[in-house]
Amino acid sequence: MKDKISILIHTPGGKEPKIISFKIKYVKYFSILVVVFFFLSFFSYLLNVFFVQKYFYLREKEKRIKIITNLNKKYKEELNKLRDNLIKLENYLMERGVIRKDKDALGGLSRLKVEELSEEEYLSFLISQSEKLFNQLKITPTGFPVSGEIISPLGWRENPFGSGYEYHTGVDIKASYGAPVYATAEGIVEYADWFLDYGKTVIIKHPSGYETLYGHLSKIKVKSREKVKAGEIIGYVGSTGRSLGSHLHYEVRLGSKYLDPLKFIVWK
């Protein structure tokens, strides 16, 4: 009986007890099976937890990838819109004569496919071109040099000092005496003194090649060879020289050619 385990079961009513015997080796096998079963069950549980977590992780990752893909698509669309707007702006400024044509103009990109450039190259290109356009605008005469009313445009007009006609080389802007006059672009003061019939005058040479003239000033605030920024006060409205009243005579030149300042003052 050494290789068996016996279990004695007493029953009520004085009946003979029952004896159940098991061989020890079977008990060992059963114990091993129980341990293996619990081990497999636990391992199965861990695998289940792992795969469930992995499933939700991958599902969440898929959602993020989809969101990023959509954002990337929108990002490219916005870059294309930015490019198109910059091209339109540059072409418009070229048509208006505000800036001149350049071999590196933005329009060259319109002939390329976006896919041919990496996103970094594409964005870098747009940034450099927008900076270039901004820098060009800074040195190009833009806007009113003084707040007022245009009373005489560029071109032939009746001589206000006598009979006949004369060619008016700029525009006259009526303004209050002493009103500040602003540089319409960044540049170097080429002249700041009395200048023939213009009276007290400031002439600014801009890096873009343009020159602007501000005549009939009551007072000059800048000196020759001084560097000025767009929007900086260079003098004050007056009526010096050949003038009938308080106003500013304003010219935009390119070489020896007189350009219409209205094209630079008002953009339509």
C-alpha positions in Angstrom: 0.0 0.0 0.0 3.0 2.2 0.1 2.5 3.2 -3.5 -1.2 4.1 -2.9 -3.1 6.8 -1.0 -6.4 5.7 0.6 -9.3 7.8 1.6 -11.8 6.4 4.2 -15.3 7.7 3.9 -17.7 7.1 6.8 -21.4 6.9 6.0 -24.3 7.5 8.4 -26.5 4.7 9.7 -23.7 2.4 10.8 -22.9 1.2 7.3 -19.6 -0.1 6.4 -17.2 2.8 5.5 -16.0 3.1 1.9 -12.3 3.2 1.0 -11.1 4.9 -2.1 -7.5 4.3 -3.1 -5.3 6.2 -5.6 -1.9 5.3 -6.7 0.6 7.9 -5.7 2.0 8.2 -9.2 -1.4 9.2 -10.5 -1.8 11.8 -7.8 1.6 13.2 -8.9 0.5 13.2 -12.5 -2.7 14.9 -11.6 -0.9 17.5 -9.5 1.5 18.2 -12.4 -1.5 18.5 -14.8 -3.1 21.0 -12.4 0.1 23.1 -12.2 0.5 23.0 -16.0 -3.1 23.9 -16.5 -2.8 26.9 -14.2 0.5 27.9 -15.7 -1.0 27.8 -19.2 -4.1 29.6 -18.1 -2.0 32.4 -16.6 0.3 32.5 -19.6 -2.8 32.7 -21.9 -4.2 35.5 -19.7 -0.9 37.4 -20.1 -0.9 36.9 -23.9 -4.5 38.0 -24.1 -3.7 41.2 -22.1 -0.7 41.8 -24.3 -2.5 41.3 -27.6 -5.5 43.3 -26.5 -3.2 46.2 -25.5 -1.3 45.8 -28.7 -4.5 45.9 -30.6 -5.7 49.2 -29.0 -2.2 50.6 -29.3 -2.1 49.9 -33.0 -5.6 51.2 -33.5 -4.7 54.4 -31.7 -1.5 54.6 -33.8 -3.5 54.2 -37.0 -5.8 57.0 -35.9 -2.8 59.3 -35.3 -1.2 58.3 -38.6 -4.5 59.2 -40.4 -4.7 62.5 -38.6 -1.1 63.3 -39.4 -1.7 62.3 -43.1 -4.7 64.6 -43.3 -2.7 67.4 -41.6 0.2 66.9 -44.0 -2.2 67.0 -47.0 -3.7 70.2 -45.7 -0.2 71.6 -45.0 0.8 71.0 -48.6 -2.4 72.5 -49.9 -1.8 75.6 -47.8 1.8 75.8 -49.1 0.5 75.7 -52.6 -2.0 78.5 -51.8 0.9 80.5 -50.3 3.0 79.9 -53.4 0.1 80.9 -55.7 -0.6 84.0 -53.7 3.1 85.0 -53.8 3.2 84.4 -57.6 0.1 86.6 -58.0 1.5 89.3 -55.8 4.9 89.3 -57.6 3.3 89.3 -61.1 1.0 92.2 -60.0 3.9 94.2 -58.7 5.8 93.6 -61.9 2.8 94.7 -64.0 2.6 97.9 -61.9 6.3 98.5 -62.3 6.9 98.3 -58.6 9.4 95.6 -59.0 11.3 94.4 -62.0 11.5 90.9 -63.5 14.1 88.6 -62.1 15.4 85.2 -63.3 14.7 83.8 -59.9 11.1 84.9 -59.9 8.5 82.9 -58.0 6.8 82.0 -61.3 9.6 79.6 -62.1 8.2 77.3 -59.4 4.8 77.1 -61.2 6.5 75.0 -63.9 7.8 72.5 -61.3 5.9 69.6 -59.7 5.7 69.9 -55.9 6.7 66.2 -55.7 10.1 67.1 -57.1 10.9 69.0 -54.0 11.2 67.8 -50.5 8.9 69.6 -48.0 11.9 71.3 -46.4 13.2 72.6 -49.7 9.7 73.7 -50.7 9.1 75.6 -47.5 12.6 77.0 -47.5 12.0 78.3 -51.1 8.7 80.0 -50.2 10.2 81.6 -47.1 13.2 82.9 -49.0 11.0 84.3 -51.8 8.6 85.9 -49.4 11.6 87.6 -47.6 13.0 88.6 -50.9 9.6 90.1 -51.9 9.4 91.9 -48.6 12.9 93.3 -48.9 12.1 94.5 -52.4 9.0 96.3 -51.2 11.0 98.0 -48.4 13.2 99.7 -51.0 10.4 100.5 -53.5 8.4 103.7 -53.2 5.0 102.8 -51.7 2.1 104.8 -50.4 1.5 108.5 -49.6 4.5 110.6 -48.4 2.1 112.9 -46.6 -1.6 112.7 -45.7 -3.5 115.0 -48.0 -5.4 115.5 -51.3 -3.8 115.2 -54.8 -4.5 118.4 -56.5 -2.3 118.0 -59.6 -1.3 114.7 -61.3 1.7 113.9 -63.5 1.5 115.2 -67.1 0.7 118.3 -69.1 -1.3 121.0 -67.3 -2.1 124.7 -67.6 0.7 126.9 -66.3 -0.5 128.1 -62.9 1.9 131.0 -63.1 1.0 132.3 -66.5 -0.3 131.4 -70.0 0.3 128.2 -71.9 1.0 124.7 -70.7 3.8 123.0 -68.8 4.8 119.3 -68.1 4.3 118.5 -64.4 6.9 116.0 -63.4 5.2 114.6 -60.4 2.1 115.0 -58.2 1.1 117.9 -55.9 -0.4 116.8 -52.6 -2.3 119.5 -50.7 -1.5 119.3 -47.0 -1.4 121.5 -43.9 1.7 123.7 -43.4 4.2 121.9 -41.2 2.7 118.4 -41.7 5.3 115.7 -41.5 6.6 114.2 -44.8 7.7 110.6 -44.8 10.1 108.6 -46.9 8.1 106.2 -49.0 11.0 103.7 -49.1 14.3 102.8 -47.6 17.3 104.5 -49.1 20.1 107.1 -49.0 19.6 110.8 -49.0 21.2 112.0 -52.2 20.3 115.7 -51.8 18.9 117.8 -49.0 18.9 121.6 -49.7 17.4 124.3 -51.8 16.8 123.0 -55.3 15.8 125.5 -58.1 12.0 126.1 -58.3 11.4 123.1 -55.9 12.6 125.2 -52.9 13.7 123.2 -50.0 14.0 119.7 -51.4 15.0 116.1 -50.4 16.0 113.5 -53.0 16.3 109.9 -51.9 18.1 107.2 -53.9 16.7 103.8 -53.3 18.5 100.4 -53.7 15.8 99.3 -56.1 17.0 102.0 -58.6 14.2 104.4 -58.0 14.6 108.0 -56.8 12.0 110.0 -55.0 11.8 113.8 -54.7 10.0 115.8 -52.0 9.8 119.5 -52.9 8.5 122.9 -51.4 9.4 121.8 -47.9 9.3 124.3 -45.0 12.0 122.5 -43.1 14.4 119.6 -44.0 15.1 117.1 -41.2 17.7 114.9 -42.9 21.2 115.4 -44.3 22.8 114.4 -47.5 24.2 110.8 -47.5 22.1 109.9 -44.5 20.4 106.5 -44.5 16.6 106.6 -44.0 14.0 104.0 -43.5 10.5 103.7 -45.1 8.1 105.8 -43.0 10.8 108.0 -41.5 10.1 111.8 -41.3 12.4 113.6 -43.7 10.9 117.1 -43.5 7.8 119.2 -43.2 5.2 120.6 -45.7 5.8 124.1 -46.8 5.5 126.5 -49.8 9.1 127.3 -50.6 10.3 127.9 -54.2 7.9 128.2 -57.1 4.7 127.6 -55.2 1.2 129.1 -54.7 0.4 127.5 -51.4 1.1 124.9 -48.8 1.6 121.5 -50.6 4.1 118.8 -51.3 5.5 118.1 -54.8 6.4 114.4 -55.0 8.2 112.6 -57.8 9.2 109.0 -58.6 12.0 108.6 -61.1 13.8 105.7 -62.7 16.9 106.9 -64.4 15.9 109.9 -66.5 12.3 108.8 -66.7 9.5 110.4 -64.6 7.1 107.8 -63.4 3.5 108.3 -62.3 3.6 108.4 -58.5 -0.1 107.5 -58.4 0.8 104.0 -59.4 3.0 103.7 -56.4 0.7 105.6 -54.0 -2.5 103.8 -54.7 -2.6 100.1 -55.6 -5.8 99.0 -57.4 
